[in-house]
Amino acid sequence: MDRENRSKSISSPMKHELLAPGGATALADSEQARRAVQRVAGMGACAVNVSLACAFWGQWRVVPIIVSVGLVLTLFNTLAVDWLSRRLSSLGVDAVRMGANAIGVCIVGIATQWHVLLWVFVPYNMFWSFGVGRWIRLRMVLYLGVVNTVALLTGASFSIALAFSLIGAIGYVVSERRVEMLRGAMVQLENAHHEMRRMHERALKQEHLSSLGLLAAGVAHEINNPMSFVTSNVGSLLRDLKEEKALPEVMREYVDDVLPATLDGIRRVNSIVADLRRFSGGGVDRNMDYDFNAEVEMGLRLAQVQLGHVQVEKELGEVGRVVGHPRQIVQVLVNLMVNAGQATAPGGRVRITTRREGEQVLVAVRDTGAGMSEETKRRLFEPFFTTKPPGEGVGLGLSVAYGIVRAHGGHIDVESELGKGTVFTLALPRVAPVARV
């Protein structure tokens, strides 16, 4: 590949691979490959020059010209081109190189009366400078035009000039198509590489979430045991006090208000622990039938701590039962509710609504928070992108939520404006596809 195409490849997405850790090695390898091609090209040019010198051996007026021009062009192509490449653009350097080679061919051609061996250089130079782009094609046309014009004006055979020019032109077109095919293959490899990296990141996130789920399940189990004793003991105490005939007035308040309120709080803790255990527990990887609104209620209970400073409103429509992975859907809903709570100032509102449209279930999480800029919305679902302060988020929540919703055959719509809040709307099919990502 010529310098122009090498420059294009480095300015493409592959540049990031070259400049990533280990990129210096990649650049060094590229430079070594270029020098290796130069050595091979130089050996080919030397072989043609030696053959031409042997054909004219004894004609001592011609042989020194062949040898001198060959040496000058060899030094120019190996040393001067490197010097020029540090001062000119790749297009300019290749234009200078092609011009020098054209001049050399014309000088030797006039000296040898355009011997057939000399014409080998015409397609050879075109093969050595293959590439893609209209400027490269124009350079090839000018090269052929100059060489053929000088050749025909100084007595060259028209048929030989035409034959080798056709060989060069056809060979260049074939090389150009081959470069395009290789470039397409490189793009496909690059896309496959990015896809593998994305799958690897998703696997790491899933492993991280699984570890957190196991930890949450263990914590919930440890909380559940002492809470069972607390529930039983407080309930027994309340029953005994109610049955007491001569209960002092000071204890009546405990029977009527304090202990019932305490039991309500204990039941709420037990409910949250049960939700946490079900949310973090394992399960089969196949779809299952579940009550969608019940899972929304569960998500609200799990996110309640993050919503304590705002007014929570809910409007759950007649959705019915759906088929999918309830634990994953709750994970998405909890993430959206927590984000809404964190984005909303005390006294604001977070509203959760569900409804059914045909064979789709729609759930919306709306807040009256700070809203998002267009730049934030564009990058919202990128892994590790977060607007939260360090230590408060790693930017995986919405990325994972997006993957889960896509795996369920649904999509997420986002409406947001700075200072006017945000609305996340999940559209999910009532029956999720069997295959999951």
C-alpha positions as CSV (number, residue, x, y, z in Angstrom):
1,M,0.0,0.0,0.0
2,D,1.4,3.4,-0.9
3,R,2.0,6.2,1.7
4,E,-1.3,7.9,0.9
5,N,-3.3,4.8,1.8
6,R,-1.1,4.1,4.9
7,S,-1.9,7.7,6.1
8,K,-5.6,7.1,5.5
9,S,-5.5,3.8,7.5
10,I,-3.9,5.5,10.4
11,S,-6.4,8.3,10.4
12,S,-9.2,5.8,10.5
13,P,-10.6,4.0,13.6
14,M,-7.6,1.7,13.4
15,K,-5.5,4.6,14.6
16,H,-6.9,4.1,18.1
17,E,-5.6,0.6,18.1
18,L,-2.2,1.8,17.0
19,L,-2.2,4.5,19.7
20,A,-3.5,2.2,22.4
21,P,-1.2,0.4,24.8
22,G,1.3,-1.4,22.6
23,G,0.6,1.1,19.8
24,A,4.2,2.1,19.5
25,T,5.0,-1.6,18.7
26,A,2.2,-1.6,16.1
27,L,3.7,1.5,14.4
28,A,7.1,0.0,14.5
29,D,5.8,-3.1,12.9
30,S,4.1,-1.0,10.2
31,E,7.4,0.8,9.5
32,Q,9.3,-2.5,9.3
33,A,6.7,-3.8,6.8
34,R,7.1,-0.7,4.7
35,R,10.9,-1.1,4.7
36,A,10.6,-4.8,3.8
37,V,8.4,-3.9,0.8
38,Q,11.0,-1.3,-0.2
39,R,13.7,-3.9,-0.1
40,V,11.7,-6.3,-2.3
41,A,10.9,-3.5,-4.8
42,G,14.6,-2.5,-4.8
43,M,15.6,-6.1,-5.6
44,G,13.2,-6.1,-8.5
45,A,14.5,-2.9,-9.9
46,C,18.1,-4.1,-9.6
47,A,17.2,-7.4,-11.4
48,V,15.7,-5.4,-14.3
49,N,18.7,-3.1,-14.5
50,V,21.2,-6.0,-14.4
51,S,19.2,-7.7,-17.2
52,L,19.2,-4.5,-19.3
53,A,22.9,-4.0,-18.7
54,C,23.6,-7.5,-19.8
55,A,21.5,-7.0,-23.0
56,F,23.7,-4.0,-23.9
57,W,27.0,-5.4,-22.6
58,G,29.8,-4.1,-24.9
59,Q,28.0,-1.0,-25.8
60,W,30.0,1.1,-23.3
61,R,28.2,4.3,-24.2
62,V,24.8,2.8,-23.0
63,V,25.8,0.6,-20.1
64,P,27.1,3.5,-17.9
65,I,23.9,5.3,-18.4
66,I,21.9,2.3,-17.4
67,V,24.0,1.7,-14.3
68,S,24.1,5.4,-13.3
69,V,20.4,6.0,-13.6
70,G,19.7,2.7,-11.8
71,L,22.0,3.7,-8.9
72,V,20.5,7.2,-8.6
73,L,16.9,6.0,-8.6
74,T,17.8,3.2,-6.1
75,L,19.3,5.8,-3.7
76,F,16.5,8.2,-4.3
77,N,13.8,5.6,-3.6
78,T,15.4,4.4,-0.4
79,L,17.0,7.5,1.1
80,A,15.5,10.6,-0.5
81,V,11.9,9.4,-0.2
82,D,12.4,8.9,3.6
83,W,13.8,12.4,3.9
84,L,11.0,13.9,1.9
85,S,8.3,12.0,3.8
86,R,9.3,14.0,6.9
87,R,8.7,17.3,5.1
88,L,6.0,16.8,2.5
89,S,2.6,15.1,2.5
90,S,2.3,11.5,1.4
91,L,0.6,12.6,-1.8
92,G,3.4,15.0,-2.6
93,V,6.2,12.5,-1.8
94,D,4.7,9.8,-4.1
95,A,4.2,12.4,-6.8
96,V,7.9,13.3,-6.6
97,R,8.9,9.7,-6.6
98,M,6.8,8.9,-9.6
99,G,8.2,11.9,-11.4
100,A,11.8,10.9,-10.7
101,N,11.1,7.4,-11.9
102,A,9.4,8.7,-15.1
103,I,12.5,10.8,-15.8
104,G,14.8,7.9,-15.3
105,V,12.7,5.6,-17.6
106,C,12.8,8.3,-20.3
107,I,16.6,8.8,-20.0
108,V,17.4,5.1,-20.2
109,G,14.7,4.6,-22.9
110,I,16.3,7.2,-25.2
111,A,19.7,5.7,-24.5
112,T,18.6,2.1,-25.3
113,Q,16.2,3.1,-28.1
114,W,13.3,1.9,-25.9
115,H,14.5,-1.7,-25.6
116,V,11.7,-4.1,-24.6
117,L,13.3,-4.8,-21.2
118,L,13.2,-1.1,-20.3
119,W,9.4,-1.2,-20.7
120,V,9.1,-3.6,-17.8
121,F,9.7,-0.5,-15.5
122,V,6.4,1.1,-16.7
123,P,4.0,-1.5,-15.1
124,Y,6.5,-2.2,-12.4
125,N,6.3,1.4,-11.1
126,M,2.6,1.3,-11.3
127,F,2.3,-1.9,-9.3
128,W,4.7,-0.5,-6.7
129,S,2.5,2.6,-6.3
130,F,-1.0,1.0,-6.2
131,G,-3.7,2.6,-4.1
132,V,-7.2,4.0,-4.1
133,G,-8.3,7.5,-4.8
134,R,-8.9,9.9,-7.7
135,W,-5.6,11.7,-7.1
136,I,-3.7,8.4,-7.4
137,R,-5.5,7.5,-10.6
138,L,-4.6,11.0,-12.0
139,R,-1.0,10.4,-11.0
140,M,-1.0,7.1,-12.9
141,V,-2.5,8.8,-16.0
142,L,0.1,11.5,-16.0
143,Y,2.9,9.0,-15.5
144,L,1.7,6.9,-18.5
145,G,1.1,10.1,-20.5
146,V,4.6,11.5,-19.9
147,V,6.5,8.2,-20.6
148,N,4.5,7.3,-23.7
149,T,4.7,10.8,-25.1
150,V,8.5,10.9,-24.8
151,A,8.8,7.3,-26.0
152,L,6.7,7.9,-29.2
153,L,8.5,11.2,-29.9
154,T,11.9,9.5,-29.7
155,G,11.2,6.5,-31.9
156,A,9.6,3.8,-29.6
157,S,7.3,1.1,-31.1
158,F,3.7,2.1,-30.7
159,S,2.6,-1.6,-30.2
160,I,5.1,-2.2,-27.4
161,A,4.3,1.1,-25.7
162,L,0.6,0.2,-25.9
163,A,1.1,-3.4,-24.7
164,F,3.1,-2.4,-21.5
165,S,0.8,0.5,-20.8
166,L,-2.2,-1.8,-20.9
167,I,-0.4,-4.2,-18.6
168,G,0.3,-1.4,-16.2
169,A,-3.2,0.0,-16.3
170,I,-5.0,-3.4,-16.0
171,G,-2.6,-4.4,-13.2
172,Y,-3.2,-1.1,-11.4
173,V,-7.0,-1.5,-11.6
174,V,-6.8,-5.1,-10.3
175,S,-4.5,-4.0,-7.5
176,E,-6.9,-1.1,-6.7
177,R,-9.8,-3.6,-6.4
178,R,-7.8,-5.8,-4.2
179,V,-6.9,-3.0,-1.9
180,E,-10.7,-2.2,-1.6
181,M,-11.4,-5.8,-0.8
182,L,-8.6,-5.8,1.9
183,R,-9.9,-2.6,3.3
184,G,-13.4,-4.0,3.5
185,A,-12.0,-7.1,5.2
186,M,-10.1,-4.9,7.7
187,V,-13.3,-3.0,8.5
188,Q,-15.1,-6.3,9.1
189,L,-12.3,-7.4,11.4
190,E,-12.4,-4.1,13.2
191,N,-16.2,-4.5,13.7
192,A,-15.8,-8.0,14.9
193,H,-13.1,-6.9,17.3
194,H,-15.4,-4.2,18.7
195,E,-18.2,-6.7,19.0
196,M,-15.9,-9.1,20.9
197,R,-14.9,-6.3,23.3
198,R,-18.5,-5.4,23.8
199,M,-19.4,-9.0,24.6
200,H,-16.5,-9.3,26.9
201,E,-17.5,-6.1,28.8
202,R,-21.1,-7.4,29.0
203,A,-19.8,-10.7,30.4
204,L,-17.8,-8.8,33.0
205,K,-20.8,-6.7,34.0
206,Q,-23.0,-9.8,34.2
207,E,-20.4,-11.5,36.4
208,H,-20.2,-8.4,38.6
209,L,-24.0,-8.2,38.9
210,S,-24.1,-11.9,39.7
211,S,-21.6,-11.4,42.5
212,L,-23.6,-8.5,43.9
213,G,-26.8,-10.7,43.7
214,L,-25.1,-13.4,45.7
215,L,-24.0,-10.9,48.3
216,A,-27.4,-9.3,48.5
217,A,-29.0,-12.7,48.9
218,G,-26.7,-13.5,51.7
219,V,-27.4,-10.2,53.5
220,A,-31.1,-10.7,53.0
221,H,-30.9,-14.2,54.5
222,E,-29.0,-12.9,57.5
223,I,-31.5,-10.1,58.1
224,N,-34.5,-12.4,57.6
225,N,-33.6,-14.7,60.5
226,P,-33.5,-12.1,63.3
227,M,-36.5,-10.3,61.8
228,S,-38.5,-13.5,62.2
229,F,-37.8,-13.4,65.9
230,V,-38.6,-9.7,66.1
231,T,-41.9,-10.2,64.3
232,S,-43.0,-13.1,66.4
233,N,-42.0,-11.5,69.7
234,V,-43.6,-8.1,69.0
235,G,-46.8,-9.8,67.7
236,S,-47.0,-12.0,70.8
237,L,-46.4,-9.0,73.1
238,L,-49.3,-7.1,71.4
239,R,-51.6,-10.0,71.7
240,D,-50.8,-10.5,75.4
241,L,-51.3,-6.9,76.2
242,K,-54.6,-6.8,74.4
243,E,-55.8,-9.8,76.5
244,E,-54.7,-8.1,79.8
245,K,-57.8,-7.0,81.7
246,A,-56.2,-4.6,84.1
247,L,-53.9,-2.9,81.7
248,P,-52.5,0.4,83.1
249,E,-53.4,3.5,81.1
250,V,-49.8,4.3,80.3
251,M,-49.6,0.9,78.4
252,R,-52.8,1.6,76.5
253,E,-51.0,3.9,74.1
254,Y,-48.6,1.0,73.3
255,V,-51.5,-1.3,72.5
256,D,-53.4,1.2,70.4
257,D,-50.6,3.0,68.5
258,V,-47.0,2.1,69.3
259,L,-46.9,-1.6,68.8
260,P,-49.3,-1.7,65.8
261,A,-47.1,0.9,64.1
262,T,-44.0,-1.1,65.0
263,L,-45.5,-4.2,63.5
264,D,-46.3,-2.3,60.3
265,G,-42.7,-1.2,60.1
266,I,-41.5,-4.7,60.8
267,R,-43.8,-6.1,58.0
268,R,-42.4,-3.5,55.6
269,V,-38.8,-4.6,56.5
270,N,-39.8,-8.2,56.0
271,S,-41.4,-7.3,52.6
272,I,-38.3,-5.5,51.5
273,V,-36.1,-8.4,52.6
274,A,-38.4,-10.9,50.7
275,D,-38.2,-8.7,47.6
276,L,-34.5,-8.5,47.9
277,R,-34.1,-12.2,48.2
278,R,-36.3,-12.8,45.2
279,F,-34.6,-10.1,43.2
280,S,-31.1,-11.3,43.9
281,G,-31.8,-15.0,43.9
282,G,-31.0,-17.2,40.9
283,G,-33.5,-18.6,38.5
284,V,-34.0,-20.4,35.3
285,D,-32.8,-18.8,32.1
286,R,-36.1,-19.4,30.3
287,N,-39.0,-17.1,30.1
288,M,-41.7,-17.2,32.7
289,D,-45.2,-15.9,33.2
290,Y,-45.5,-13.1,35.8
291,D,-47.6,-10.1,36.9
292,F,-46.0,-7.0,35.5
293,N,-47.6,-4.5,37.9
294,A,-46.5,-6.7,40.9
295,E,-42.9,-6.4,39.7
296,V,-43.3,-2.6,39.4
297,E,-44.5,-2.5,43.0
298,M,-41.5,-4.6,44.0
299,G,-39.2,-2.2,42.2
300,L,-40.8,0.7,44.1
301,R,-40.2,-1.0,47.4
302,L,-36.6,-1.7,46.6
303,A,-35.9,1.9,45.4
304,Q,-37.8,3.5,48.3
305,V,-34.7,4.6,50.2
306,Q,-33.6,6.6,47.2
307,L,-37.1,8.1,46.8
308,G,-37.7,9.2,50.4
309,H,-37.0,12.8,49.7
310,V,-39.5,13.1,46.8
311,Q,-43.2,12.7,46.2
312,V,-43.8,9.3,44.5
313,E,-46.8,8.9,42.3
314,K,-47.9,5.8,40.6
315,E,-50.6,5.0,38.1
316,L,-50.7,1.3,37.2
317,G,-53.0,0.4,34.4
318,E,-54.6,-2.9,33.5
319,V,-51.5,-4.6,32.1
320,G,-52.1,-8.2,33.1
321,R,-49.6,-11.0,33.0
322,V,-46.6,-11.0,30.6
323,V,-43.9,-13.5,29.7
324,G,-40.3,-12.7,30.2
325,H,-37.6,-12.4,32.9
326,P,-39.1,-10.6,35.9
327,R,-35.9,-10.3,37.9
328,Q,-34.2,-8.5,35.0
329,I,-37.2,-6.2,34.4
330,V,-37.1,-5.3,38.1
331,Q,-33.4,-4.5,37.8
332,V,-34.2,-2.1,35.0
333,L,-37.0,-0.4,36.8
334,V,-35.0,-0.1,40.1
335,N,-32.2,1.6,38.1
336,L,-34.5,4.1,36.4
337,M,-36.3,4.9,39.7
338,V,-33.0,5.4,41.6
339,N,-31.7,7.6,38.8
340,A,-34.9,9.6,38.9
341,G,-34.6,10.0,42.7
342,Q,-31.0,11.1,42.5
343,A,-31.8,13.6,39.8
344,T,-34.7,15.2,41.6
345,A,-34.3,17.8,44.4
346,P,-36.2,17.4,47.7
347,G,-39.9,18.1,47.3
348,G,-39.9,17.1,43.6
349,R,-42.0,14.4,42.0
350,V,-41.3,10.9,40.6
351,R,-44.2,9.4,38.7
352,I,-44.4,5.7,37.5
353,T,-47.1,4.7,35.1
354,T,-47.9,1.5,33.3
355,R,-50.3,0.8,30.4
356,R,-50.9,-1.6,27.7
357,E,-51.0,-0.8,24.0
358,G,-51.9,-3.8,21.8
359,E,-49.3,-6.5,22.4
360,Q,-46.9,-4.1,24.1
361,V,-46.6,-3.0,27.7
362,L,-45.4,0.5,28.4
363,V,-43.9,1.7,31.6
364,A,-42.8,5.3,32.1
365,V,-40.6,6.8,34.9
366,R,-41.0,10.6,34.9
367,D,-39.1,13.0,37.2
368,T,-39.1,16.7,37.8
369,G,-35.3,16.8,38.1
370,A,-32.5,18.7,36.4
371,G,-32.9,17.1,33.0
372,M,-30.1,16.3,30.5
373,S,-28.3,18.1,27.7
374,E,-28.3,16.8,24.2
375,E,-24.7,15.5,24.6
376,T,-25.6,13.6,27.7
377,K,-28.6,12.0,25.9
378,R,-26.4,10.9,23.0
379,R,-24.0,9.1,25.3
380,L,-26.6,7.9,27.9
381,F,-26.3,4.2,27.2
382,E,-22.6,4.0,26.7
383,P,-20.8,1.7,29.1
384,F,-18.9,3.6,31.9
385,F,-20.4,7.0,30.9
386,T,-21.8,8.7,34.0
387,T,-22.5,12.3,35.1
388,K,-22.4,11.4,38.8
389,P,-19.5,12.4,41.0
390,P,-16.7,9.9,41.5
391,G,-17.6,7.1,43.8
392,E,-21.4,7.5,43.2
393,G,-21.6,5.6,39.9
394,V,-19.5,3.7,37.3
395,G,-21.8,4.3,34.3
396,L,-23.0,0.7,34.0
397,G,-26.6,0.9,35.1
398,L,-28.3,2.3,32.0
399,S,-25.9,0.3,29.7
400,V,-27.1,-2.9,31.4
401,A,-30.7,-1.8,31.3
402,Y,-30.5,-1.1,27.6
403,G,-29.1,-4.5,27.0
404,I,-31.8,-6.2,29.1
405,V,-34.6,-4.3,27.3
406,R,-33.1,-5.1,23.9
407,A,-32.8,-8.8,24.8
408,H,-36.5,-8.7,25.7
409,G,-37.3,-7.4,22.2
410,G,-38.2,-3.9,23.5
411,H,-36.7,-0.4,23.4
412,I,-36.2,2.6,25.6
413,D,-37.2,6.1,24.7
414,V,-35.8,9.1,26.5
415,E,-37.3,12.6,26.6
416,S,-35.4,15.2,28.6
417,E,-34.7,18.9,28.7
418,L,-32.5,20.9,31.0
419,G,-34.4,22.2,34.0
420,K,-37.6,20.4,33.0
421,G,-37.0,16.8,34.0
422,T,-36.7,13.5,32.2
423,V,-39.0,10.7,31.1
424,F,-37.8,7.1,30.4
425,T,-40.4,5.0,28.6
426,L,-39.9,1.3,28.3
427,A,-41.8,-0.5,25.5
428,L,-41.8,-4.3,26.1
429,P,-43.6,-7.1,24.2
430,R,-46.1,-9.0,26.3
431,V,-44.2,-12.2,25.2
432,A,-40.4,-11.8,25.2
433,P,-38.4,-13.7,22.6
434,V,-36.8,-17.0,23.8
435,A,-33.3,-16.0,22.7
436,R,-31.4,-13.6,25.0
437,V,-28.2,-11.7,24.7
